[in-house]
Amino acid sequence: MKNLLVLCSLLAGLYSHAGEMPYNESSDAKRDVKQALIEAAKAKKPVLLVFGANWCEDCRALDTSLKTDRNAKLMAEEFKVVKIDVGRFDKNLDLDTVYGNPIKKGIPAVVVLAPDQRVLYATRAGELANARGMDAAGVYGFFHRIVEEAAKPAK
């Protein structure tokens, strides 16, 4: 009986956190990207694609950090953000391939797109795969450098 109560408590805890997960596992990622590109063109902002999964601690850590004051402001001002669920590396891999396989060295991974779909930046070496070890200032610095890089004229 005691084991049953423990199990029920654990399941209730998992269920209560299920709504708080950063990646919508049933979302149509292609549609979301297409819509973000339309909105980005109107807003004259790049699109930030964040590839990750709810089971990934680093993905959840990055998501939490991006919601802090300074980082949340940077995200809102500089990007149209789309979170793309990769499941257990078995979902939305077509989008990963289109943008040069940014998840190859780990997740979370990001791609920044101009509204015309040009890739302005993409993680290639697992730059965010240790997001748990980054503090909010480190995350801010990472994305602030991307903003500066994306603002440079195309070569």
N, C-alpha and C positions, 0 to 999 in steps of 0.2 A: 504494500500500500504506500509506504514511504517513497519507494522508487517511482511509483505512478505519479505521486504529487510532485516530485522533482521534475519528472519528464513533462508534466503539464505546465509547470512553471517555466521551464526552458522554452517550450513551444509557444507559450503566451508571450514571453519576452521576444522571441524571434518574430512573431506575428506583429507585435506592436511596433517593431522597428522596420517592418517590411515597407510601410508607406514612406519611410524616410530615406530610402535608398536613392542614390543619385541617378542611376540609369534606368530609364523606362524600358523594360525588357520586351514590351509588346509594341513599341513605337515603330513606325515606318521611317527608318533613318534616311532613306533616299528622299522621301517626301519632305522630311524635316530640313535636310540640307538645301533642297530646291527652294523651299519657303524662306529659309534664312538668307539665301543669295538674293532673292527678290527684295527682302526687307533691307539687306545690306546695301543694295544699289540705291535705294531711296534714302537711306541714312548716311550714305557715303562712308561706310565702315567696312572693315574686313570681317570675315566669318571665322570664328574659332571653333574647329572641330575637336572635341575631346573624346578620344577613344578609350574605353575602359569597361569595367564590369563590377557589379555589386559585390561579388565575392572577394574582390581585390582590395586589400587593406590600403595600399598606396593610392588607389583610385578614390577610395572614400576619404582618405586624409587630404588629398588634393582638393576634392570637392568641398570639404569643410573649410580648408584654408581660403578657397576662392570666395567664400561667403563672409569672410571677415571684412570689417569696414573698409580698409584701404584697398584690399584686393577686389571686393565687391564693386567699389566705385570704379576701379580701373576696368573691370569686365564690362560694366554697364556703359561706360563712356567710350570705350575703344572697340568693342566687339559685339557681334551677334553670335551668341554661343549656342552650339548644338552638341549635346552629349550623345555619343554613339556607343551602344552596348555591343560588345564583341562576344558576350557569353563566355564560354570556355574555349575561346579562340575558334568558334564555329558559327558566328553570326556576323553579318555585315562585312565579311572579308572581301567582298567585291569592292566596297568603298575603300577599304584599306589598300587594296591593289591599285585602284584608280589614283590614289594619292601617294604612291611610292612605298607602300608597306611600312608606315611609321611604327607599327606595333611589333616589328620583327625583334627588337631588343627589349621588349617589355612594355607593360602598361602601368599607368596611364601614358598615352602618347597624344600629341597634338599636331594639328595642321592648321595653318592660317591661310585663308583664301581671299583673294581680291574678289569683288563682286562679279568680275568676269571669269571667275574660276581659276585664275592663275594661282599657283602655289607660291606664297610669299615666304613661308617658313614651314618646316616639318621636323619633328624630332626623328633622328635617325640612329642615335646611339643609346637609347634608353635614358635620356636626360631626366625624365620625371619618374623613372621606375623605382626610385628611392624616396618618393614624396613624403613618406612617413618621417624621414629624417630631416626634412626641410621645415624651417619655421616660416611664419607668415611673411617675414621680411625677405627671406630667400625666394619664396614663391613670387612675391611682388617684383623683386629684381629680375627674375627669369622672364616674367611676362612683360615687364617694362622694356627690357632689351628687345623683345620680339616686336613691341609697338614701334620702337625706334627703327628697327630693321625694316619693318613693313612700310614705314613712311619714306624710306629711301626710294628715289626714282628707279624704275626698272632698267636693267642693263641691256 
